Amino acid sequence: MAAERIGDEQLSAWVDGELDDAEAARVRAWLQEHPEDEARVAHWAADRTALQALFAPAMNEPVPAPLQELARRRIAWPRWALAASAAGLLVAGALVGGGAVWQWQERQVAQLQLRLAAGTAQGWVQRAAFAHSIYTVEPRHPVEVKAQEEHLARWLTRRIEVPVKLFDLRAQGFELVGGRLLPDGPGKSAQLMYQDAQGLRVTVYLRKPEQRADVAFAYERKGELGMFYWVEEGCGYALVGALPRGTLLALAEAIYQQHPVAEAPGVPASAPAPRTPPS
């Protein structure tokens, strides 16, 4: 018997954490079998996280003057005026203040669009964090292709058009679990997953950056997740994990030293030292 289709309303509730354990498990199972829905949900969650990050500072700002003025006017209006306003008969005064409010909203949306533009760091770093949260908790299917399958690096390289190296992080205590292909805005990205002896997982998100993309070695923390991200010679990297900053930095340095370009003919074997993130 075919599984009952899960609609957008329930998918949205899952992204927002509004489902009970049984329904959430059913949605996770559905997403594993329906990559198109999985990709849409990933974009919804990335957009939600970006919106929260963008508008969080506004929660502590004073109410804009136009809104305060509208509130004062509304309180002072008699009952018949409120009814007429609702019917669209007394909109002239509201338009003056409303126009300012709309301008403020448009500026906020413009800032969000700029932050999430394809060539900026925020959009793909948010997607890297969300993909990490989705797949590292999966006990049975954390990766699409396991580390033991020889075609993993070739397959991902061909799909994302960036040389994908299976980084050796055993010196740092992490073994490769495998990898998967992910949607990334208008293109594709790759996720490599690593696990230590205690079962703790970290992921490396790789993508082909847009032209002129220049992201210096940077660090962010969102809740329990830490992230180092940078763009290096044609490849964007985001290392994500619920680890102390120092541990993540050691992993990031190991990845940097193994960047595929460093092994190209004519390039010295000793790669330059990684840049130090700002303290």
C-alpha positions as CSV (number, residue, x, y, z in Angstrom):
1,M,0.0,0.0,0.0
2,A,1.4,3.4,-1.0
3,A,2.3,5.8,1.8
4,E,-0.2,8.6,2.2
5,R,1.1,11.7,0.6
6,I,2.4,14.4,2.9
7,G,1.4,17.9,1.8
8,D,3.1,21.3,2.1
9,E,1.2,22.2,5.3
10,Q,2.6,19.2,7.1
11,L,6.0,19.7,5.7
12,S,6.0,23.3,6.8
13,A,4.9,22.2,10.3
14,W,7.8,19.7,10.4
15,V,10.3,22.5,9.5
16,D,8.9,24.6,12.3
17,G,9.1,21.7,14.8
18,E,5.3,21.6,15.4
19,L,4.7,17.9,14.9
20,D,4.7,15.2,17.5
21,D,7.3,12.5,17.5
22,A,5.3,10.0,15.4
23,E,4.3,12.5,12.7
24,A,7.8,13.9,12.6
25,A,9.2,10.4,12.0
26,R,6.7,9.9,9.2
27,V,7.8,13.1,7.5
28,R,11.4,12.2,7.8
29,A,10.7,8.8,6.2
30,W,8.8,10.5,3.4
31,L,11.6,13.0,2.7
32,Q,14.1,10.1,2.5
33,E,12.0,8.6,-0.3
34,H,11.1,12.0,-2.1
35,P,14.3,14.0,-2.8
36,E,12.2,16.8,-4.5
37,D,10.3,17.5,-1.3
38,E,13.5,17.2,0.7
39,A,15.1,19.9,-1.5
40,R,12.1,22.2,-1.1
41,V,12.1,21.7,2.7
42,A,15.8,22.5,2.9
43,H,15.3,25.8,1.0
44,W,12.3,26.7,3.3
45,A,14.4,26.0,6.4
46,A,17.4,28.0,5.1
47,D,15.2,30.9,4.2
48,R,13.5,30.8,7.7
49,T,16.9,30.7,9.4
50,A,18.1,33.6,7.3
51,L,15.0,35.6,8.0
52,Q,15.4,35.0,11.8
53,A,19.0,36.2,11.6
54,L,18.1,39.3,9.6
55,F,15.1,40.4,11.6
56,A,16.3,39.4,15.1
57,P,17.9,42.8,15.7
58,A,14.7,44.5,14.9
59,M,12.9,42.8,17.8
60,N,14.9,45.0,20.1
61,E,14.4,48.2,18.2
62,P,11.7,50.8,19.1
63,V,8.5,50.6,17.2
64,P,8.8,52.7,14.0
65,A,7.3,56.2,14.4
66,P,4.7,55.6,11.6
67,L,3.4,52.6,13.4
68,Q,3.2,54.5,16.7
69,E,1.3,57.3,15.0
70,L,-1.2,54.8,13.4
71,A,-1.7,53.2,16.8
72,R,-2.4,56.5,18.5
73,R,-4.9,57.5,15.7
74,R,-6.7,54.1,15.9
75,I,-7.1,54.4,19.7
76,A,-8.6,57.9,19.3
77,W,-11.0,57.0,16.5
78,P,-14.7,56.5,17.5
79,R,-16.3,53.2,16.7
80,W,-18.0,54.4,13.5
81,A,-14.6,55.6,12.2
82,L,-13.0,52.2,12.9
83,A,-15.8,50.5,11.0
84,A,-15.5,52.9,8.1
85,S,-11.7,52.4,8.0
86,A,-12.2,48.7,7.8
87,A,-14.5,49.3,4.8
88,G,-11.9,51.3,3.1
89,L,-13.5,54.7,3.6
90,L,-10.9,56.3,5.8
91,V,-7.6,55.3,4.3
92,A,-6.1,58.7,3.5
93,G,-4.5,59.1,6.9
94,A,-3.3,55.5,7.0
95,L,-1.7,55.8,3.6
96,V,0.7,58.5,4.9
97,G,2.0,56.3,7.7
98,G,1.5,53.1,5.8
99,G,3.7,54.3,3.0
100,A,6.6,54.8,5.4
101,V,6.0,51.4,6.9
102,W,6.0,49.8,3.5
103,Q,9.3,51.6,2.6
104,W,10.8,50.2,5.8
105,Q,9.7,46.7,5.0
106,E,11.0,47.0,1.4
107,R,14.4,48.0,2.8
108,Q,14.4,45.0,5.1
109,V,13.5,42.7,2.2
110,A,16.2,44.3,0.0
111,Q,18.8,43.6,2.8
112,L,17.6,40.0,3.0
113,Q,17.9,39.5,-0.8
114,L,21.4,41.0,-0.7
115,R,22.4,38.7,2.1
116,L,21.0,35.6,0.4
117,A,22.2,36.4,-3.1
118,A,24.0,33.5,-4.8
119,G,27.4,35.1,-4.4
120,T,27.2,35.9,-0.7
121,A,28.3,33.7,2.1
122,Q,25.2,33.8,4.2
123,G,22.9,31.8,1.9
124,W,25.1,28.8,1.3
125,V,26.4,28.8,4.9
126,Q,22.9,28.6,6.2
127,R,22.2,25.7,3.8
128,A,25.3,23.9,5.0
129,A,24.1,24.2,8.6
130,F,20.6,23.0,7.8
131,A,21.9,20.0,5.7
132,H,24.2,19.1,8.7
133,S,21.2,19.2,11.1
134,I,19.1,17.1,8.7
135,Y,21.5,14.3,7.9
136,T,23.8,13.8,10.9
137,V,20.9,12.6,13.1
138,E,19.9,9.9,10.6
139,P,20.9,6.5,12.1
140,R,20.4,4.4,9.0
141,H,20.8,6.7,5.9
142,P,23.1,9.5,6.9
143,V,24.8,9.5,3.5
144,E,23.8,8.8,-0.1
145,V,27.0,7.0,-1.1
146,K,29.2,5.3,1.5
147,A,32.9,5.9,1.9
148,Q,33.7,2.3,0.7
149,E,32.2,3.0,-2.7
150,E,35.1,4.0,-5.0
151,H,33.1,6.2,-7.3
152,L,32.1,8.7,-4.5
153,A,34.7,11.4,-5.3
154,R,34.4,11.0,-9.0
155,W,30.6,11.2,-8.9
156,L,30.5,14.3,-6.7
157,T,33.3,16.0,-8.8
158,R,31.3,15.5,-11.9
159,R,28.0,16.7,-10.5
160,I,29.2,19.9,-8.7
161,E,32.0,20.7,-11.2
162,V,34.6,21.1,-8.4
163,P,37.4,18.6,-7.7
164,V,36.1,16.8,-4.6
165,K,38.8,15.2,-2.4
166,L,37.9,12.7,0.3
167,F,39.8,14.4,3.1
168,D,41.8,12.3,5.5
169,L,40.9,13.4,9.0
170,R,42.0,10.3,10.9
171,A,44.8,12.2,12.6
172,Q,42.0,14.4,14.1
173,G,40.0,11.3,15.1
174,F,37.4,11.3,12.4
175,E,36.6,8.6,9.8
176,L,34.8,9.3,6.5
177,V,31.2,8.0,6.5
178,G,30.3,9.0,3.0
179,G,28.7,11.8,1.0
180,R,25.7,13.0,-0.8
181,L,24.6,15.5,-3.5
182,L,22.6,18.5,-2.4
183,P,20.7,21.4,-4.0
184,D,22.4,24.7,-3.7
185,G,20.4,27.7,-5.0
186,P,20.6,27.4,-8.8
187,G,23.3,24.7,-8.7
188,K,24.5,21.7,-6.7
189,S,26.7,21.1,-3.7
190,A,28.3,18.1,-2.0
191,Q,28.3,17.1,1.6
192,L,31.0,14.8,3.1
193,M,30.2,13.4,6.5
194,Y,32.8,12.3,9.1
195,Q,32.4,10.5,12.5
196,D,34.6,10.0,15.5
197,A,34.8,7.0,17.8
198,Q,32.0,8.3,20.0
199,G,29.6,8.7,17.0
200,L,29.9,12.5,16.9
201,R,29.5,13.7,13.3
202,V,30.9,16.7,11.4
203,T,30.2,17.6,7.8
204,V,32.1,19.4,5.0
205,Y,29.9,21.3,2.5
206,L,31.6,21.9,-0.9
207,R,30.3,24.1,-3.7
208,K,31.3,25.8,-6.9
209,P,31.4,29.5,-5.9
210,E,30.1,32.3,-8.2
211,Q,32.6,34.4,-10.1
212,R,34.3,37.0,-7.9
213,A,33.1,35.3,-4.8
214,D,35.7,36.1,-2.1
215,V,35.0,34.8,1.4
216,A,37.8,35.0,3.9
217,F,38.3,32.3,6.5
218,A,35.5,33.0,8.9
219,Y,33.8,31.5,12.0
220,E,30.2,31.6,13.1
221,R,28.3,29.9,15.9
222,K,24.5,29.2,15.8
223,G,23.3,27.5,18.9
224,E,25.3,24.4,19.5
225,L,26.7,24.3,15.9
226,G,30.0,25.9,15.0
227,M,31.0,26.7,11.4
228,F,34.2,27.6,9.6
229,Y,33.7,28.6,6.0
230,W,35.9,30.0,3.3
231,V,36.4,30.1,-0.5
232,E,39.7,28.8,-1.8
233,E,40.8,28.6,-5.4
234,G,37.5,27.7,-7.1
235,C,35.9,25.9,-4.2
236,G,33.7,27.0,-1.3
237,Y,34.0,25.1,2.0
238,A,31.8,25.1,5.1
239,L,32.8,22.8,8.0
240,V,29.9,22.3,10.4
241,G,29.8,20.5,13.8
242,A,28.7,20.6,17.4
243,L,32.3,20.9,18.5
244,P,34.5,23.4,20.4
245,R,36.0,26.1,18.2
246,G,39.5,24.8,18.6
247,T,38.6,21.3,17.5
248,L,36.8,22.6,14.4
249,L,39.8,24.8,13.6
250,A,42.1,21.8,13.7
251,L,39.8,20.0,11.2
252,A,39.5,23.1,9.0
253,E,43.3,23.4,8.9
254,A,43.6,19.7,7.9
255,I,41.1,20.3,5.1
256,Y,42.8,23.4,3.9
257,Q,46.2,21.6,3.7
258,Q,44.6,18.9,1.6
259,H,42.9,21.3,-0.9
260,P,43.1,19.5,-4.3
261,V,44.9,22.4,-6.1
262,A,47.8,22.0,-3.7
263,E,48.5,18.7,-5.4
264,A,48.5,20.0,-9.0
265,P,51.7,19.7,-11.0
266,G,54.0,22.7,-10.5
267,V,52.6,23.6,-7.1
268,P,54.9,23.1,-4.2
269,A,54.0,20.2,-2.0
270,S,53.9,22.4,1.2
271,A,50.7,24.4,1.1
272,P,50.7,27.8,2.8
273,A,49.5,27.9,6.4
274,P,45.7,28.4,6.8
275,R,44.5,31.9,7.6
276,T,43.7,32.5,11.2
277,P,40.1,33.4,11.8
278,P,39.4,36.6,13.6
279,S,39.2,36.2,17.4
